[in-house]
């Protein structure tokens, strides 16, 4: 097995490894089914033991049907001299994704309705799909189209659309309880770097890192690498039990560009995942980088459909549709960077830290401040502003009345959660505060079974 990622926590090298994965996967022609998707998932198996699930074409999944499997070997438009003027081997975007097979000779005027360009961006190839309507077409630059004389062309799309399977990848990092955090990303786009591959790379690295410290995790982490829309619908249709265990979740996409991080809230709007993401983005993101839920976008649409209404938000840098290169050949390797991927990964890890450690603490000596200096906890230099850590000690002591959670205190104090957590753990070690259950659960029966699971794990 090839080891892609160095086993140490170095931000730069993690960014470079993720970028290398994006670059390696970039040329593959993926779709919502087929060998390009399989090849991508098999490559990911080199990093973590991802399970590949194959669902037969024709399987009913809620109101949808798993489509026939699409595979493509080659495609071109050739002029009278046999020169390929449009060549699938140069870009997987050149063929409308899910095109039926075609072999024809036609004049440019006849071919014209099957050609897609971007007149406003004459050097970019558009990305087009036709999953649920039988058709075919080519995508090319406006400049290429403008240079084509009106003569006869040989047209070939060597594809097949036949009963087969829809493939998705699933990987569970088992924590101490069976309550789950879902990390989901789509992997159905062909040669596009930011939309699709950046999310895969960050999710993969997060999975690898969490798997190395699974025994300290409170939650189990389920990673899904699925074709957009039909993949999440298929997973939800087959995994109602697992879906019921999902407490928090994130859809990752477009996390490699230079734009600021953006978080789209879950449909619930004020779930812990929403508050955790907002806390992490608070300093880096402007007010417009926290978005309300809308029933559009990526697979959060399915996870947040009313029958599930899971606490799943969507983390991006520049969101889908808000950058010029979106769904064009300009969403290439130059649009994403190792630094942006690394910063996105860091944001995911900080969100995970909050999910893992959010708690209420109770001050065991609430009458006036305990003397921290004599316990070695407090070493401010007289007359200077208190460092965040010392401030965090005072905040935790004052607001740990059982009413305020650590995240609420961190937000109120405008101090990083990780600093607040360190203060709370230090105060706990000195028996000045005690960790209390977050909140009485409504599903007490489930909670009881959860505790049994945790206890048997420790036994
Ligand atoms: Zn897309």
Boltz pocket constraint, residues with backbone or C-beta under 6 A from the ligand:
constraints:
  - pocket:
      binder: B
      contacts: [[A, 189], [A, 195], [A, 320], [A, 327]]
      max_distance: 6.0
